Amino acid sequence: MMPLAMAGEAVGMIKKISGNGAHRQFIENMGFVPGAEVTIVSKNSDGMIVSIKGARIAINNDVALKIYI
């Protein structure tokens, strides 16, 4: 298990979301929930664009470090 920010693979299954109540709820409300498949579309030094549940979402590295695949 590793943070999404450190993933080298383009596709992974979300295992857990770390963080405290409000921040964790914000991440889960975007669709990042355990069991969901996430695909990394592109990455740069500030964050990444991912595809999850048919939507493309831009997330920064702080959020990507809280999503474990």
PyMOL Python script that loads the backbone (N, CA, C, O; Angstrom):
from pymol import cmd

cmd.read_pdbstr("""\
ATOM      1  N   MET A   1       0.859  -1.176   0.000  1.00  0.00           N
ATOM      2  CA  MET A   1       0.000   0.000   0.000  1.00  0.00           C
ATOM      3  C   MET A   1       0.902   1.235   0.000  1.00  0.00           C
ATOM      4  O   MET A   1       1.874   1.300   0.753  1.00  0.00           O
ATOM      5  N   MET A   2       0.577   2.210  -0.845  1.00  0.00           N
ATOM      6  CA  MET A   2       1.366   3.438  -0.946  1.00  0.00           C
ATOM      7  C   MET A   2       0.459   4.615  -1.296  1.00  0.00           C
ATOM      8  O   MET A   2      -0.630   4.428  -1.840  1.00  0.00           O
ATOM      9  N   PRO A   3       0.917   5.836  -0.979  1.00  0.00           N
ATOM     10  CA  PRO A   3       0.117   7.010  -1.340  1.00  0.00           C
ATOM     11  C   PRO A   3       0.003   7.141  -2.863  1.00  0.00           C
ATOM     12  O   PRO A   3       0.930   6.792  -3.594  1.00  0.00           O
ATOM     13  N   LEU A   4      -1.101   7.627  -3.314  1.00  0.00           N
ATOM     14  CA  LEU A   4      -1.324   7.819  -4.743  1.00  0.00           C
ATOM     15  C   LEU A   4      -0.257   8.724  -5.342  1.00  0.00           C
ATOM     16  O   LEU A   4       0.119   8.554  -6.502  1.00  0.00           O
ATOM     17  N   ALA A   5       0.237   9.688  -4.562  1.00  0.00           N
ATOM     18  CA  ALA A   5       1.256  10.614  -5.053  1.00  0.00           C
ATOM     19  C   ALA A   5       2.544   9.904  -5.439  1.00  0.00           C
ATOM     20  O   ALA A   5       3.309  10.415  -6.257  1.00  0.00           O
ATOM     21  N   MET A   6       2.794   8.742  -4.867  1.00  0.00           N
ATOM     22  CA  MET A   6       4.031   8.018  -5.140  1.00  0.00           C
ATOM     23  C   MET A   6       3.824   6.849  -6.094  1.00  0.00           C
ATOM     24  O   MET A   6       4.761   6.102  -6.375  1.00  0.00           O
ATOM     25  N   ALA A   7       2.627   6.690  -6.584  1.00  0.00           N
ATOM     26  CA  ALA A   7       2.323   5.563  -7.464  1.00  0.00           C
ATOM     27  C   ALA A   7       2.966   5.767  -8.824  1.00  0.00           C
ATOM     28  O   ALA A   7       2.891   6.847  -9.410  1.00  0.00           O
ATOM     29  N   GLY A   8       3.589   4.728  -9.304  1.00  0.00           N
ATOM     30  CA  GLY A   8       4.162   4.770 -10.640  1.00  0.00           C
ATOM     31  C   GLY A   8       3.205   4.201 -11.665  1.00  0.00           C
ATOM     32  O   GLY A   8       3.284   4.517 -12.852  1.00  0.00           O
ATOM     33  N   GLU A   9       2.290   3.348 -11.190  1.00  0.00           N
ATOM     34  CA  GLU A   9       1.351   2.723 -12.108  1.00  0.00           C
ATOM     35  C   GLU A   9       0.214   3.678 -12.434  1.00  0.00           C
ATOM     36  O   GLU A   9      -0.086   4.583 -11.655  1.00  0.00           O
ATOM     37  N   ALA A  10      -0.401   3.484 -13.553  1.00  0.00           N
ATOM     38  CA  ALA A  10      -1.456   4.376 -13.990  1.00  0.00           C
ATOM     39  C   ALA A  10      -2.811   4.031 -13.374  1.00  0.00           C
ATOM     40  O   ALA A  10      -3.692   4.887 -13.300  1.00  0.00           O
ATOM     41  N   VAL A  11      -2.985   2.777 -12.928  1.00  0.00           N
ATOM     42  CA  VAL A  11      -4.278   2.350 -12.402  1.00  0.00           C
ATOM     43  C   VAL A  11      -4.087   1.690 -11.042  1.00  0.00           C
ATOM     44  O   VAL A  11      -3.128   0.946 -10.836  1.00  0.00           O
ATOM     45  N   GLY A  12      -4.994   1.961 -10.125  1.00  0.00           N
ATOM     46  CA  GLY A  12      -4.931   1.316  -8.824  1.00  0.00           C
ATOM     47  C   GLY A  12      -6.275   1.344  -8.132  1.00  0.00           C
ATOM     48  O   GLY A  12      -7.161   2.124  -8.482  1.00  0.00           O
ATOM     49  N   MET A  13      -6.411   0.477  -7.142  1.00  0.00           N
ATOM     50  CA  MET A  13      -7.623   0.396  -6.331  1.00  0.00           C
ATOM     51  C   MET A  13      -7.364   1.126  -5.020  1.00  0.00           C
ATOM     52  O   MET A  13      -6.342   0.891  -4.374  1.00  0.00           O
ATOM     53  N   ILE A  14      -8.273   2.005  -4.620  1.00  0.00           N
ATOM     54  CA  ILE A  14      -8.098   2.751  -3.375  1.00  0.00           C
ATOM     55  C   ILE A  14      -8.287   1.804  -2.196  1.00  0.00           C
ATOM     56  O   ILE A  14      -9.287   1.093  -2.102  1.00  0.00           O
ATOM     57  N   LYS A  15      -7.297   1.813  -1.294  1.00  0.00           N
ATOM     58  CA  LYS A  15      -7.343   0.932  -0.114  1.00  0.00           C
ATOM     59  C   LYS A  15      -7.842   1.686   1.125  1.00  0.00           C
ATOM     60  O   LYS A  15      -8.630   1.152   1.907  1.00  0.00           O
ATOM     61  N   LYS A  16      -7.375   2.942   1.299  1.00  0.00           N
ATOM     62  CA  LYS A  16      -7.840   3.730   2.440  1.00  0.00           C
ATOM     63  C   LYS A  16      -7.576   5.203   2.207  1.00  0.00           C
ATOM     64  O   LYS A  16      -6.769   5.579   1.356  1.00  0.00           O
ATOM     65  N   ILE A  17      -8.267   6.030   2.973  1.00  0.00           N
ATOM     66  CA  ILE A  17      -8.076   7.477   2.964  1.00  0.00           C
ATOM     67  C   ILE A  17      -7.620   7.864   4.356  1.00  0.00           C
ATOM     68  O   ILE A  17      -8.285   7.534   5.337  1.00  0.00           O
ATOM     69  N   SER A  18      -6.500   8.556   4.458  1.00  0.00           N
ATOM     70  CA  SER A  18      -6.032   9.008   5.767  1.00  0.00           C
ATOM     71  C   SER A  18      -6.453  10.464   5.962  1.00  0.00           C
ATOM     72  O   SER A  18      -6.995  11.094   5.054  1.00  0.00           O
ATOM     73  N   GLY A  19      -6.197  10.976   7.144  1.00  0.00           N
ATOM     74  CA  GLY A  19      -6.535  12.365   7.423  1.00  0.00           C
ATOM     75  C   GLY A  19      -7.610  12.474   8.488  1.00  0.00           C
ATOM     76  O   GLY A  19      -8.177  11.476   8.935  1.00  0.00           O
ATOM     77  N   ASN A  20      -7.877  13.718   8.885  1.00  0.00           N
ATOM     78  CA  ASN A  20      -8.868  13.938   9.938  1.00  0.00           C
ATOM     79  C   ASN A  20     -10.269  14.114   9.344  1.00  0.00           C
ATOM     80  O   ASN A  20     -10.433  14.035   8.127  1.00  0.00           O
ATOM     81  N   GLY A  21     -11.255  14.344  10.166  1.00  0.00           N
ATOM     82  CA  GLY A  21     -12.649  14.337   9.785  1.00  0.00           C
ATOM     83  C   GLY A  21     -13.039  15.153   8.575  1.00  0.00           C
ATOM     84  O   GLY A  21     -13.476  14.587   7.573  1.00  0.00           O
ATOM     85  N   ALA A  22     -12.896  16.466   8.636  1.00  0.00           N
ATOM     86  CA  ALA A  22     -13.384  17.333   7.562  1.00  0.00           C
ATOM     87  C   ALA A  22     -12.595  17.150   6.273  1.00  0.00           C
ATOM     88  O   ALA A  22     -13.179  17.095   5.190  1.00  0.00           O
ATOM     89  N   HIS A  23     -11.282  17.056   6.379  1.00  0.00           N
ATOM     90  CA  HIS A  23     -10.455  16.888   5.179  1.00  0.00           C
ATOM     91  C   HIS A  23     -10.705  15.530   4.543  1.00  0.00           C
ATOM     92  O   HIS A  23     -10.802  15.424   3.320  1.00  0.00           O
ATOM     93  N   ARG A  24     -10.809  14.500   5.359  1.00  0.00           N
ATOM     94  CA  ARG A  24     -11.087  13.169   4.852  1.00  0.00           C
ATOM     95  C   ARG A  24     -12.463  13.125   4.186  1.00  0.00           C
ATOM     96  O   ARG A  24     -12.610  12.507   3.132  1.00  0.00           O
ATOM     97  N   GLN A  25     -13.456  13.757   4.770  1.00  0.00           N
ATOM     98  CA  GLN A  25     -14.796  13.782   4.200  1.00  0.00           C
ATOM     99  C   GLN A  25     -14.793  14.492   2.853  1.00  0.00           C
ATOM    100  O   GLN A  25     -15.476  14.059   1.925  1.00  0.00           O
ATOM    101  N   PHE A  26     -14.021  15.591   2.735  1.00  0.00           N
ATOM    102  CA  PHE A  26     -13.903  16.320   1.475  1.00  0.00           C
ATOM    103  C   PHE A  26     -13.360  15.394   0.379  1.00  0.00           C
ATOM    104  O   PHE A  26     -13.881  15.370  -0.737  1.00  0.00           O
ATOM    105  N   ILE A  27     -12.308  14.635   0.709  1.00  0.00           N
ATOM    106  CA  ILE A  27     -11.709  13.720  -0.271  1.00  0.00           C
ATOM    107  C   ILE A  27     -12.718  12.639  -0.669  1.00  0.00           C
ATOM    108  O   ILE A  27     -12.843  12.319  -1.851  1.00  0.00           O
ATOM    109  N   GLU A  28     -13.429  12.080   0.296  1.00  0.00           N
ATOM    110  CA  GLU A  28     -14.408  11.033  -0.001  1.00  0.00           C
ATOM    111  C   GLU A  28     -15.580  11.582  -0.809  1.00  0.00           C
ATOM    112  O   GLU A  28     -16.138  10.868  -1.641  1.00  0.00           O
ATOM    113  N   ASN A  29     -15.957  12.826  -0.581  1.00  0.00           N
ATOM    114  CA  ASN A  29     -17.051  13.423  -1.355  1.00  0.00           C
ATOM    115  C   ASN A  29     -16.689  13.612  -2.825  1.00  0.00           C
ATOM    116  O   ASN A  29     -17.578  13.711  -3.670  1.00  0.00           O
ATOM    117  N   MET A  30     -15.395  13.663  -3.139  1.00  0.00           N
ATOM    118  CA  MET A  30     -14.969  13.745  -4.537  1.00  0.00           C
ATOM    119  C   MET A  30     -15.004  12.376  -5.204  1.00  0.00           C
ATOM    120  O   MET A  30     -14.753  12.275  -6.405  1.00  0.00           O
ATOM    121  N   GLY A  31     -15.312  11.313  -4.447  1.00  0.00           N
ATOM    122  CA  GLY A  31     -15.412   9.980  -5.018  1.00  0.00           C
ATOM    123  C   GLY A  31     -14.262   9.058  -4.666  1.00  0.00           C
ATOM    124  O   GLY A  31     -14.244   7.900  -5.082  1.00  0.00           O
ATOM    125  N   PHE A  32     -13.298   9.564  -3.902  1.00  0.00           N
ATOM    126  CA  PHE A  32     -12.154   8.741  -3.511  1.00  0.00           C
ATOM    127  C   PHE A  32     -12.537   7.931  -2.274  1.00  0.00           C
ATOM    128  O   PHE A  32     -12.323   8.370  -1.144  1.00  0.00           O
ATOM    129  N   VAL A  33     -13.090   6.772  -2.493  1.00  0.00           N
ATOM    130  CA  VAL A  33     -13.519   5.899  -1.400  1.00  0.00           C
ATOM    131  C   VAL A  33     -12.839   4.536  -1.574  1.00  0.00           C
ATOM    132  O   VAL A  33     -12.509   4.143  -2.693  1.00  0.00           O
ATOM    133  N   PRO A  34     -12.633   3.824  -0.475  1.00  0.00           N
ATOM    134  CA  PRO A  34     -12.023   2.500  -0.585  1.00  0.00           C
ATOM    135  C   PRO A  34     -12.816   1.600  -1.537  1.00  0.00           C
ATOM    136  O   PRO A  34     -14.044   1.542  -1.493  1.00  0.00           O
ATOM    137  N   GLY A  35     -12.069   0.901  -2.395  1.00  0.00           N
ATOM    138  CA  GLY A  35     -12.680   0.007  -3.377  1.00  0.00           C
ATOM    139  C   GLY A  35     -12.842   0.630  -4.744  1.00  0.00           C
ATOM    140  O   GLY A  35     -13.051  -0.089  -5.721  1.00  0.00           O
ATOM    141  N   ALA A  36     -12.753   1.949  -4.846  1.00  0.00           N
ATOM    142  CA  ALA A  36     -12.902   2.617  -6.135  1.00  0.00           C
ATOM    143  C   ALA A  36     -11.600   2.511  -6.931  1.00  0.00           C
ATOM    144  O   ALA A  36     -10.506   2.569  -6.370  1.00  0.00           O
ATOM    145  N   GLU A  37     -11.741   2.356  -8.237  1.00  0.00           N
ATOM    146  CA  GLU A  37     -10.570   2.290  -9.113  1.00  0.00           C
ATOM    147  C   GLU A  37     -10.215   3.699  -9.564  1.00  0.00           C
ATOM    148  O   GLU A  37     -11.083   4.460  -9.993  1.00  0.00           O
ATOM    149  N   VAL A  38      -8.938   4.040  -9.466  1.00  0.00           N
ATOM    150  CA  VAL A  38      -8.464   5.356  -9.852  1.00  0.00           C
ATOM    151  C   VAL A  38      -7.376   5.194 -10.912  1.00  0.00           C
ATOM    152  O   VAL A  38      -6.518   4.317 -10.809  1.00  0.00           O
ATOM    153  N   THR A  39      -7.426   6.049 -11.927  1.00  0.00           N
ATOM    154  CA  THR A  39      -6.438   6.030 -13.005  1.00  0.00           C
ATOM    155  C   THR A  39      -5.725   7.369 -13.048  1.00  0.00           C
ATOM    156  O   THR A  39      -6.370   8.416 -13.095  1.00  0.00           O
ATOM    157  N   ILE A  40      -4.409   7.342 -13.032  1.00  0.00           N
ATOM    158  CA  ILE A  40      -3.623   8.566 -13.153  1.00  0.00           C
ATOM    159  C   ILE A  40      -3.560   8.940 -14.631  1.00  0.00           C
ATOM    160  O   ILE A  40      -3.021   8.191 -15.446  1.00  0.00           O
ATOM    161  N   VAL A  41      -4.109  10.092 -14.968  1.00  0.00           N
ATOM    162  CA  VAL A  41      -4.116  10.562 -16.355  1.00  0.00           C
ATOM    163  C   VAL A  41      -2.814  11.289 -16.658  1.00  0.00           C
ATOM    164  O   VAL A  41      -2.192  11.046 -17.692  1.00  0.00           O
ATOM    165  N   SER A  42      -2.394  12.192 -15.750  1.00  0.00           N
ATOM    166  CA  SER A  42      -1.120  12.897 -15.911  1.00  0.00           C
ATOM    167  C   SER A  42      -0.636  13.360 -14.546  1.00  0.00           C
ATOM    168  O   SER A  42      -1.425  13.530 -13.616  1.00  0.00           O
ATOM    169  N   LYS A  43       0.676  13.561 -14.441  1.00  0.00           N
ATOM    170  CA  LYS A  43       1.286  14.013 -13.188  1.00  0.00           C
ATOM    171  C   LYS A  43       2.249  15.141 -13.489  1.00  0.00           C
ATOM    172  O   LYS A  43       2.846  15.193 -14.565  1.00  0.00           O
ATOM    173  N   ASN A  44       2.399  16.052 -12.524  1.00  0.00           N
ATOM    174  CA  ASN A  44       3.467  17.040 -12.579  1.00  0.00           C
ATOM    175  C   ASN A  44       3.957  17.275 -11.156  1.00  0.00           C
ATOM    176  O   ASN A  44       3.546  16.561 -10.241  1.00  0.00           O
ATOM    177  N   SER A  45       4.817  18.247 -10.954  1.00  0.00           N
ATOM    178  CA  SER A  45       5.429  18.434  -9.636  1.00  0.00           C
ATOM    179  C   SER A  45       4.434  18.930  -8.586  1.00  0.00           C
ATOM    180  O   SER A  45       4.687  18.760  -7.394  1.00  0.00           O
ATOM    181  N   ASP A  46       3.318  19.535  -8.980  1.00  0.00           N
ATOM    182  CA  ASP A  46       2.340  20.080  -8.037  1.00  0.00           C
ATOM    183  C   ASP A  46       1.189  19.134  -7.723  1.00  0.00           C
ATOM    184  O   ASP A  46       0.553  19.261  -6.677  1.00  0.00           O
ATOM    185  N   GLY A  47       0.917  18.196  -8.609  1.00  0.00           N
ATOM    186  CA  GLY A  47      -0.218  17.309  -8.399  1.00  0.00           C
ATOM    187  C   GLY A  47      -0.459  16.418  -9.597  1.00  0.00           C
ATOM    188  O   GLY A  47       0.463  16.083 -10.340  1.00  0.00           O
ATOM    189  N   MET A  48      -1.718  16.038  -9.772  1.00  0.00           N
ATOM    190  CA  MET A  48      -2.034  15.126 -10.859  1.00  0.00           C
ATOM    191  C   MET A  48      -3.497  15.268 -11.276  1.00  0.00           C
ATOM    192  O   MET A  48      -4.325  15.819 -10.550  1.00  0.00           O
ATOM    193  N   ILE A  49      -3.778  14.760 -12.445  1.00  0.00           N
ATOM    194  CA  ILE A  49      -5.155  14.632 -12.919  1.00  0.00           C
ATOM    195  C   ILE A  49      -5.457  13.148 -12.907  1.00  0.00           C
ATOM    196  O   ILE A  49      -4.709  12.341 -13.460  1.00  0.00           O
ATOM    197  N   VAL A  50      -6.573  12.797 -12.266  1.00  0.00           N
ATOM    198  CA  VAL A  50      -6.951  11.389 -12.169  1.00  0.00           C
ATOM    199  C   VAL A  50      -8.355  11.205 -12.718  1.00  0.00           C
ATOM    200  O   VAL A  50      -9.159  12.136 -12.776  1.00  0.00           O
ATOM    201  N   SER A  51      -8.615   9.977 -13.117  1.00  0.00           N
ATOM    202  CA  SER A  51      -9.951   9.590 -13.552  1.00  0.00           C
ATOM    203  C   SER A  51     -10.516   8.650 -12.505  1.00  0.00           C
ATOM    204  O   SER A  51      -9.904   7.640 -12.158  1.00  0.00           O
ATOM    205  N   ILE A  52     -11.703   9.000 -12.002  1.00  0.00           N
ATOM    206  CA  ILE A  52     -12.364   8.149 -11.014  1.00  0.00           C
ATOM    207  C   ILE A  52     -13.866   8.232 -11.230  1.00  0.00           C
ATOM    208  O   ILE A  52     -14.430   9.323 -11.317  1.00  0.00           O
ATOM    209  N   LYS A  53     -14.504   7.087 -11.315  1.00  0.00           N
ATOM    210  CA  LYS A  53     -15.953   6.995 -11.500  1.00  0.00           C
ATOM    211  C   LYS A  53     -16.426   7.818 -12.693  1.00  0.00           C
ATOM    212  O   LYS A  53     -17.473   8.462 -12.630  1.00  0.00           O
ATOM    213  N   GLY A  54     -15.658   7.799 -13.776  1.00  0.00           N
ATOM    214  CA  GLY A  54     -16.049   8.480 -15.010  1.00  0.00           C
ATOM    215  C   GLY A  54     -15.788   9.968 -15.041  1.00  0.00           C
ATOM    216  O   GLY A  54     -16.147  10.633 -16.013  1.00  0.00           O
ATOM    217  N   ALA A  55     -15.174  10.510 -14.006  1.00  0.00           N
ATOM    218  CA  ALA A  55     -14.872  11.942 -13.966  1.00  0.00           C
ATOM    219  C   ALA A  55     -13.371  12.148 -13.878  1.00  0.00           C
ATOM    220  O   ALA A  55     -12.650  11.322 -13.318  1.00  0.00           O
ATOM    221  N   ARG A  56     -12.912  13.248 -14.434  1.00  0.00           N
ATOM    222  CA  ARG A  56     -11.500  13.616 -14.301  1.00  0.00           C
ATOM    223  C   ARG A  56     -11.406  14.723 -13.266  1.00  0.00           C
ATOM    224  O   ARG A  56     -12.122  15.722 -13.329  1.00  0.00           O
ATOM    225  N   ILE A  57     -10.501  14.519 -12.308  1.00  0.00           N
ATOM    226  CA  ILE A  57     -10.360  15.447 -11.192  1.00  0.00           C
ATOM    227  C   ILE A  57      -8.894  15.799 -11.025  1.00  0.00           C
ATOM    228  O   ILE A  57      -8.032  14.920 -11.053  1.00  0.00           O
ATOM    229  N   ALA A  58      -8.605  17.101 -10.847  1.00  0.00           N
ATOM    230  CA  ALA A  58      -7.253  17.547 -10.543  1.00  0.00           C
ATOM    231  C   ALA A  58      -7.093  17.615  -9.034  1.00  0.00           C
ATOM    232  O   ALA A  58      -7.908  18.228  -8.345  1.00  0.00           O
ATOM    233  N   ILE A  59      -6.048  16.989  -8.521  1.00  0.00           N
ATOM    234  CA  ILE A  59      -5.766  17.021  -7.082  1.00  0.00           C
ATOM    235  C   ILE A  59      -4.318  17.431  -6.877  1.00  0.00           C
ATOM    236  O   ILE A  59      -3.454  17.131  -7.701  1.00  0.00           O
ATOM    237  N   ASN A  60      -4.059  18.123  -5.768  1.00  0.00           N
ATOM    238  CA  ASN A  60      -2.676  18.497  -5.485  1.00  0.00           C
ATOM    239  C   ASN A  60      -1.999  17.371  -4.706  1.00  0.00           C
ATOM    240  O   ASN A  60      -2.636  16.387  -4.328  1.00  0.00           O
ATOM    241  N   ASN A  61      -0.706  17.534  -4.476  1.00  0.00           N
ATOM    242  CA  ASN A  61       0.053  16.472  -3.816  1.00  0.00           C
ATOM    243  C   ASN A  61      -0.390  16.239  -2.379  1.00  0.00           C
ATOM    244  O   ASN A  61      -0.290  15.114  -1.891  1.00  0.00           O
ATOM    245  N   ASP A  62      -0.883  17.276  -1.679  1.00  0.00           N
ATOM    246  CA  ASP A  62      -1.362  17.098  -0.314  1.00  0.00           C
ATOM    247  C   ASP A  62      -2.521  16.101  -0.269  1.00  0.00           C
ATOM    248  O   ASP A  62      -2.573  15.240   0.610  1.00  0.00           O
ATOM    249  N   VAL A  63      -3.437  16.221  -1.210  1.00  0.00           N
ATOM    250  CA  VAL A  63      -4.569  15.285  -1.277  1.00  0.00           C
ATOM    251  C   VAL A  63      -4.091  13.910  -1.734  1.00  0.00           C
ATOM    252  O   VAL A  63      -4.514  12.889  -1.191  1.00  0.00           O
ATOM    253  N   ALA A  64      -3.206  13.885  -2.735  1.00  0.00           N
ATOM    254  CA  ALA A  64      -2.725  12.600  -3.264  1.00  0.00           C
ATOM    255  C   ALA A  64      -1.945  11.807  -2.222  1.00  0.00           C
ATOM    256  O   ALA A  64      -1.887  10.580  -2.297  1.00  0.00           O
ATOM    257  N   LEU A  65      -1.347  12.492  -1.252  1.00  0.00           N
ATOM    258  CA  LEU A  65      -0.612  11.791  -0.199  1.00  0.00           C
ATOM    259  C   LEU A  65      -1.549  11.143   0.819  1.00  0.00           C
ATOM    260  O   LEU A  65      -1.107  10.295   1.594  1.00  0.00           O
ATOM    261  N   LYS A  66      -2.822  11.516   0.837  1.00  0.00           N
ATOM    262  CA  LYS A  66      -3.780  10.954   1.792  1.00  0.00           C
ATOM    263  C   LYS A  66      -4.581   9.799   1.195  1.00  0.00           C
ATOM    264  O   LYS A  66      -5.333   9.133   1.907  1.00  0.00           O
ATOM    265  N   ILE A  67      -4.426   9.560  -0.096  1.00  0.00           N
ATOM    266  CA  ILE A  67      -5.148   8.475  -0.766  1.00  0.00           C
ATOM    267  C   ILE A  67      -4.172   7.314  -0.959  1.00  0.00           C
ATOM    268  O   ILE A  67      -3.150   7.459  -1.629  1.00  0.00           O
ATOM    269  N   TYR A  68      -4.488   6.180  -0.376  1.00  0.00           N
ATOM    270  CA  TYR A  68      -3.610   5.009  -0.462  1.00  0.00           C
ATOM    271  C   TYR A  68      -4.185   3.977  -1.419  1.00  0.00           C
ATOM    272  O   TYR A  68      -5.367   3.636  -1.370  1.00  0.00           O
ATOM    273  N   ILE A  69      -3.295   3.487  -2.302  1.00  0.00           N
ATOM    274  CA  ILE A  69      -3.705   2.436  -3.243  1.00  0.00           C
ATOM    275  C   ILE A  69      -2.874   1.197  -2.996  1.00  0.00           C
ATOM    276  O   ILE A  69      -3.052   0.187  -3.678  1.00  0.00           O
TER     277      ILE A  69
END
""", "prot")
cmd.dss("prot")
cmd.show_as("cartoon", "prot")
cmd.util.cbc("prot")
cmd.orient("prot")
